[in-house]
């Protein structure tokens, strides 16, 4: 694997927790409509944002667990770049809370839900919000059933 290639989608067991956390940020925290940042791109943006120089090679080593003892400044710069608190890297409780938020934001980003949709939803009464939720769940079940039926009919052909 070259320094600019991404780490595997799921980092193998035995990789230090810090590497797993950094890899997770690389895989999840990127703008809509594009894939994850390359290591070189991240190194450049970290320096632009924070003034902290981090080589793409250092990022690769941190992400893959080849180096697991960065300076406080490096972790603060990475935290700033990815928009997480520095305690994300040290406190498992903070990590889990941030991970839940990232998962929700990733879901919203990747499904095309926009801020206007959420604002409109939040302006609904609690009863209307429940109705919308029920409609979404019902629609998902119907689509899942249709996919199942299509898969079954494809196998029969």
C-alpha positions in Angstrom: 0.0 0.0 0.0 1.4 3.4 -1.0 1.3 6.4 1.4 -1.6 8.0 -0.5 -3.8 4.9 -0.5 -6.5 4.6 2.1 -6.3 2.1 4.8 -8.7 -0.9 4.6 -12.3 -0.1 5.2 -12.2 -1.9 8.5 -8.8 -1.8 10.1 -7.7 -5.2 11.3 -7.7 -6.2 15.0 -4.3 -5.7 16.6 -4.1 -2.1 15.2 -3.8 0.4 18.1 -7.0 2.2 19.0 -5.6 5.5 17.9 -5.1 4.2 14.4 -8.7 2.9 14.3 -10.0 6.3 15.4 -7.9 8.2 12.8 -8.9 5.8 10.1 -12.5 6.2 11.0 -12.3 10.0 10.6 -10.6 9.6 7.2 -13.3 7.2 6.0 -16.3 9.2 7.4 -15.4 12.9 7.5 -15.4 14.3 4.0 -17.6 16.7 2.1 -20.7 15.6 0.3 -20.2 14.5 -3.3 -16.7 13.2 -3.0 -14.7 10.5 -1.3 -12.3 10.6 1.6 -9.4 13.0 1.6 -6.1 11.7 0.3 -3.3 11.7 2.8 -1.5 14.5 0.9 -4.7 16.5 0.7 -5.3 16.1 4.4 -1.7 17.1 5.3 -2.0 20.2 3.2 -5.4 21.2 4.6 -4.2 20.5 8.2 -1.3 22.9 7.7 -3.6 25.5 6.1 -6.1 25.3 8.9 -3.8 25.0 11.9 -0.3 25.9 10.8 0.9 22.5 12.0 3.0 20.7 9.4 2.2 17.0 9.2 3.6 14.9 6.3 1.4 12.6 4.4 3.8 9.8 5.5 3.2 10.6 9.1 -0.6 10.6 8.5 -0.2 7.1 6.9 1.8 5.8 9.8 -0.8 7.2 12.3 -3.7 5.8 10.3 -2.2 2.3 9.9 -0.8 2.0 13.4 2.9 2.1 12.4 3.3 5.2 14.6 1.0 5.5 17.7 2.7 8.2 19.8 2.1 11.6 18.1 2.6 14.9 19.8 -0.2 16.7 21.4 0.0 19.4 18.7 -0.4 16.8 15.9 -3.5 15.4 17.6 -5.0 18.8 18.2 -4.4 19.7 14.5 -6.1 16.5 13.4 -9.0 17.1 15.7 -9.3 20.7 14.4 -9.2 19.4 10.7 -11.8 16.8 11.3 -14.0 18.9 13.6 -13.8 16.7 16.6 -12.7 17.6 20.2 -9.1 16.5 20.9 -10.5 14.3 23.7 -12.0 12.1 20.9 -8.6 10.4 20.7 -8.2 9.7 24.4 -11.6 9.3 26.0 -13.7 6.3 24.9 -16.9 7.9 26.1 -16.2 11.0 24.0 -15.2 8.8 21.1 -18.5 6.9 21.2 -20.6 10.1 21.5 -18.8 11.7 18.5 -19.0 8.4 16.6 -22.8 8.5 17.0 -22.9 12.1 15.8 -20.7 11.3 12.8 -22.8 8.3 11.8 -25.9 10.4 11.8 -24.3 13.2 9.8 -22.9 10.7 7.4 -26.3 9.1 6.9 -27.8 12.6 6.3 -25.0 13.5 3.9 -25.1 10.2 1.9 -28.9 10.0 1.6 -29.4 13.5 0.4 -31.4 14.8 3.4 -30.9 18.5 3.4 -31.1 21.1 6.2 -34.3 22.4 4.7 -35.9 19.0 5.1 -34.8 18.8 8.7 -36.0 22.3 9.5 -39.4 21.5 7.9 -39.6 18.3 9.9 -38.8 20.0 13.2 -41.5 22.6 12.5 -44.2 19.8 12.5 -46.2 19.0 15.5 -45.1 15.8 17.4 -48.1 14.0 16.0 -47.1 15.0 12.4 -43.5 14.0 13.1 -44.7 10.5 14.2 -46.8 10.3 11.0 -43.9 11.2 8.8 -41.7 8.6 10.6 -44.4 6.0 10.2 -44.7 6.9 6.5 -40.9 6.5 6.0 -40.9 3.2 7.8 -43.8 1.9 5.8 -42.3 3.0 2.5 -39.0 1.3 3.4 -40.8 -1.9 4.2 -42.7 -1.8 0.9 -39.5 -1.1 -1.1 -37.7 -3.9 0.7 -40.6 -6.3 -0.1 -40.5 -5.2 -3.7 -36.8 -5.8 -3.9 -37.3 -9.3 -2.4 -40.1 -10.1 -4.9 -37.9 -8.9 -7.8 -35.0 -11.1 -6.5 -37.3 -14.1 -6.1 -38.7 -13.7 -9.6 -35.2 -13.3 -11.1 -34.1 -16.6 -9.5 -37.2 -18.3 -10.9 -36.4 -17.1 -14.5 
